[in-house]
């Protein structure tokens, strides 16, 4: 499986948060949204403001395949969670 790099950045720093093998680019992008949404949900109150950060997914041999604001990624994950919940309760 291909290797992907997941990073978070603001105007002053770039942090590589994870390196992960994923089946394809779509799976890597989905994983990034879930990973960073979970990370941001667990941030302590005294941490830096993450809402202006960007998340980035890059393929190991190539360039960026996904760049999004952290706030937008959190909204995507929220909407995905809501749709799963509706699907489970809608018999």
C-alpha positions as CSV (number, residue, x, y, z in Angstrom):
1,X,0.0,0.0,0.0
2,X,1.2,3.5,-0.7
3,X,2.6,5.7,2.1
4,X,1.0,9.1,2.9
5,X,2.1,12.0,5.1
6,X,-0.4,13.9,7.3
7,X,0.6,17.3,8.5
8,X,-0.9,20.4,10.2
9,X,0.3,23.9,9.6
10,X,-0.3,27.5,10.4
11,X,1.5,30.6,9.2
12,X,4.6,29.9,11.4
13,X,5.1,26.1,11.5
14,X,4.4,22.8,9.8
15,X,4.1,19.6,11.9
16,X,4.1,16.1,10.4
17,X,1.5,14.4,12.6
18,X,1.5,10.9,11.0
19,X,2.8,8.7,8.3
20,X,0.4,6.0,7.2
21,X,-0.2,3.4,4.6
22,X,-3.6,3.7,2.9
23,X,-5.2,1.8,0.0
24,X,-5.5,4.9,-2.2
25,X,-5.7,8.7,-2.2
26,X,-9.4,8.8,-1.3
27,X,-8.9,6.6,1.7
28,X,-5.9,8.8,2.8
29,X,-8.1,12.0,2.5
30,X,-10.9,10.3,4.5
31,X,-8.4,9.2,7.1
32,X,-7.0,12.7,7.4
33,X,-10.4,14.2,8.1
34,X,-11.1,11.7,10.8
35,X,-7.6,11.9,12.3
36,X,-7.6,15.7,12.6
37,X,-11.2,15.9,13.7
38,X,-10.4,13.5,16.5
39,X,-7.3,15.4,17.3
40,X,-9.0,18.8,17.5
41,X,-11.9,17.4,19.6
42,X,-9.3,16.4,22.2
43,X,-7.4,19.7,22.3
44,X,-7.0,21.3,25.7
45,X,-8.5,24.7,26.3
46,X,-5.1,26.3,26.8
47,X,-3.8,25.0,23.4
48,X,-3.2,27.2,20.4
49,X,-6.2,28.1,18.3
50,X,-6.4,25.3,15.6
51,X,-9.3,26.8,13.7
52,X,-7.0,28.8,11.4
53,X,-4.7,25.8,10.7
54,X,-4.5,23.9,7.5
55,X,-4.3,20.1,7.1
56,X,-2.4,18.5,4.3
57,X,-2.0,15.0,2.9
58,X,0.9,14.2,0.6
59,X,1.8,11.1,-1.2
60,X,5.2,9.7,-0.3
61,X,6.8,10.0,-3.8
62,X,4.7,12.9,-5.0
63,X,3.1,16.1,-3.9
64,X,0.0,17.2,-2.0
65,X,-3.2,15.4,-2.7
66,X,-5.4,17.2,-0.2
67,X,-5.3,20.6,1.6
68,X,-8.1,21.9,3.7
69,X,-8.7,24.3,6.5
70,X,-8.9,22.5,9.9
71,X,-12.3,24.0,10.4
72,X,-13.6,22.7,7.1
73,X,-12.3,19.3,7.8
74,X,-14.1,19.3,11.2
75,X,-17.4,20.2,9.4
76,X,-16.9,17.4,6.9
77,X,-16.4,14.9,9.7
78,X,-19.4,16.3,11.6
79,X,-21.7,15.9,8.6
80,X,-20.4,12.4,7.9
81,X,-21.1,11.4,11.5
82,X,-24.6,12.8,11.3
83,X,-25.3,10.9,8.1
84,X,-24.2,7.6,9.7
85,X,-26.4,8.3,12.7
86,X,-29.4,9.0,10.5
87,X,-28.8,5.9,8.5
88,X,-28.7,3.8,11.7
89,X,-31.9,5.2,13.1
90,X,-33.8,5.3,9.8
91,X,-35.2,1.7,9.5
